[in-house]
Amino acid sequence: MILAKLAYKSLLNRRASVLLTLFTIAISVMLLLSIERVRIDAKSSFSNTISGTDLIVGARTGDIQLLLSSVFRIGHTNNGVSWKSYEYITSQRGVKWSIPISLGDSHKGQAVLGTTLDYFSHYRFAKKQNLTFNKGHPFAAINEVVLGSEVANKLGYKLNDSIVISHGMGNTSFHHHDDNPFKVVGILNPTGTPVDKTLHIPLAAIDLIHGGKASLEHEHEHEHEHDEHNDLVGHPKQITAFLMGFKSPLYTLQIRRNINQYKPEALLGIMPTVTLKELWEMLAIVEKILLLFSAVVVLISLLGMLTTLLANLSQRRRELAILRSVGARPWHLFTLISIESLLTTLLGCLAGSVLYYLAIFSAGGYLQSHAGISVNITILSYYELGLIGVIMAAGFIIGLIPATRAYFYSLSDGMSIKA
């Protein structure tokens, strides 16, 4: 206890250099915990880009290719799914809901997705969160469009603006559908998913603008002659893919097997949670890089602490000699320096943990809306506490180096420093 009090007072006496060392350790601990939390939650959020969907069905390609094209809007499928097959499959027993999607058009590099009103009711992201509107409402007419948050912010659109979409994905447009403009009626809240970069129009509009029929305004004039929901859906010959939800997981496996063995056309049914896990495993190198970066940051901070302790030690030889003169033995000085390094590391870890929570609390909303990472603010897990324990142990071990030098200084100097 006496040595602990002496170590504490010694740190207070050298508070300027100690605070600098403590700050360095605190920053490294904050970065380590933050990177680890973002790594874990990024993996979780990546897996939850689409949530609550049991099956994604499309033309028979690879599992990952179908997932990337239908959910992430990356790449494209060579074939689609006939509307007849869609209606047959979604009419099977156990199907709770289905969302047809049609891709292939764009607007200034942003994907255009044709779908139904069920998209806004059943599509889920993150931890089964619903799509919500920042402004406006879902499309109610065939010439209306709902924008993702990033599309609206990036291109500066607001409600009632007019938009012309183009045939072709990405920045490559082969034809502009100038005769069929769309009116913005809704802007979604940020989700941090590809939804933010997507323009949503009625499925029937996709069929009309590619079928060479009358303009959307003309079709809208005769809307009263038909059922409104059917007008928005239409009867397209083909769609890109469709999402399905079931009443029970047992139906998922059964219908997936039937889809993969479907004879009228070659179809593929994938379970998005399983395929997302496979895709993340392909990106495992990202996890390793983040872990390596964290380890390097901690190592640099601990080496900084070692440098500071060794630099201060040469200036403290007279102090150590005075302690020897009042009865301190060499092992007392060894223990004193070890306790000082341990206290510095402990205080740095505590300060780093506080900074970690402040950083996560401050950046949580930004990460969710801009990176799609849903960060959980929880107490430190056993794994995270283990990381802090490793830092404490490493700080103690590094502190043994100046402690050992202090031990030999006291033996060579005795009770006074020799000239």
C-alpha positions, 0 to 999 in steps of 0.5 A: 500500500505504501508503494502504491501511494508513493507511485500515485504521488510520483505520477502526480508530481510528473503529471504533464508527461503522465497525462500525455502518456495516459492520453495516448493510451486512452486514444489507442484503447478508444480506437481499438474498442471502436474498431472492434465494435464497428467490425462486429456491427458492420458484419451484423449490419451487412447481414441485415441489409435485407432482413425478414425475407425468407427467399429471393427468387430469380433466374438460375445463376450463382447464389451470390450473383443473384443476391448482388443484383437483386439486393445490392444493385451490383451487376445484372442477371442475364435472364428474368422470371416470367410473370406466369411463374411468379404468380404460380410460385407465390400462390403456393400454400404457406406464402405470406407475402411476395415483392416482385422487383424489376431492374434495368433502368436508371436515372443519372447513375442511380438504379430504378426499381419497379415494384408494388406497394407491398415493397413499402409494407414488407421490405425490412432492413437492419433488425427488421426495421420498416421503410419509413417516409421522410416526406410524402407517401408511397406512389399511388399512380402509375406516373409517380416515383419514391426516392431513396434518401441519398438520391434526393440529397445528391440530386437535390430533388424535392416533392413534386419535381419531375424526373425522366428515367433512362434505359440502362444501368449505372452511368450508361444510358441507352435511351431516355424515356422523355415522353414518360416523366415521373412526379416525386411523391415520396422521399424515404428516410435513410437506411444505410442500404442500397434502398437509399440509392434507388428510385422506386416506381410502380411495376406497371410503369416499367412495362408501359415505358418499355412496351411502346404504349401511350404515355403515363399521363394518358394512362393515368387519365383512364385510371378510373376504368381499372382497379387502382392496385392492378393498374400499379402492378399490371401484367408484365411478361417478365420481372428481374426477381422477387422476394418472399416471406413465409408463414413458417420456416418449414415452408421456406425449405420446401418451396425453395426445393420446389423452385430449384427443381421447377421445370417450366423455367430455370429458377434459383431460390436463395436464402439471403441470410445464408448467402450474405454469410457466404459473401462476408466470408469472402471479404474476411480479409477486411476483418483481418486488416481492421484487427491488424490496424487495431493491434498496431495502434495499441502497440504504438501507444505502449511503445510511446509509454515505454519511451516516456518511462525510459526518458523520465528514468534518467532524470529520476536517478537522483530521486531513486538515490534519495529513496535508497538513502531513506531505506528503500531496497532495489526491489522496492524501486523495481516494484515502484516503477512497475506500479507506476506503469500499471497505474498509467495503463489502467487509467488510460484504459478507463479514460479510453473506455469513456471516450469509446462510449462518447464516440459511439454515441456521437457517431451512431446516427451517422454510421447508420444513415451513411454507412448502413452500420447499426451500432449497438451501445451496450456494456463491454462484452467479455471479449472487449474486456479481454482486449483491455486485459491484454492491454493491461498485461502488455502495459505491465510487461513493458513497464518491467523494462524501466523497472529493471533499469531502475533496479540496476541503477539503484545497485550501481548508484547506491545512495548517491549518483557518482560523477 
